Amino acid sequence: MYYAIISEDVTDSLPLRKQARPAHLARLEALKADGRLMVAGPNPAIDSPDPGEAGFTGSLVIAEFDSLEQARQWADEDPYVEAGVYASVVVKPYKVVLP
C-alpha cells in the first residue's frame, strides 16, 4: 500500500536541509530503485520552483510500504529528522485514484 509522509519544517530550515540533503536523497533514490517511490519533493516557501534563500516549509513523499508501521519507521529514520529539519512528520495511508 502507498503512504503519504507529510513533513513540516522548522523555521529557517534551509541550512539544516543543505547539510543533510545528500543522505536524504540517497534514501529516496533507494526507494525509487526498488520501484516503491511515487513522488517526493519539498514545498517551496514562496511561489517559485526555485525559492533560493527563502527555502522550504516542508516535504511530501508518497511511497509504497508493507505497513503503516514500516512507513512510520522509514520516516523516523530520515536524515532530515536527525538533522532537525522537521518540526513534525505525519504518515497516512494513501489510496491512488487518478491518473
Number of C-alpha atoms within 10 A of each C-alpha: 14 21 24 22 21 18 23 18 24 16 12 14 20 17 12 17 20 12 14 18 14 11 13 17 15 12 15 19 14 12 16 15 10 10 11 17 19 15 12 15 12 17 18 17 16 13 8 10 10 12 13 12 10 14 20 22 21 21 17 18 20 21 22 21 18 10 13 17 11 13 22 18 12 13 19 14 12 18 21 22 18 12 14 15 26 23 14 13 17 12 20 14 16 14 10 9 5 4 3
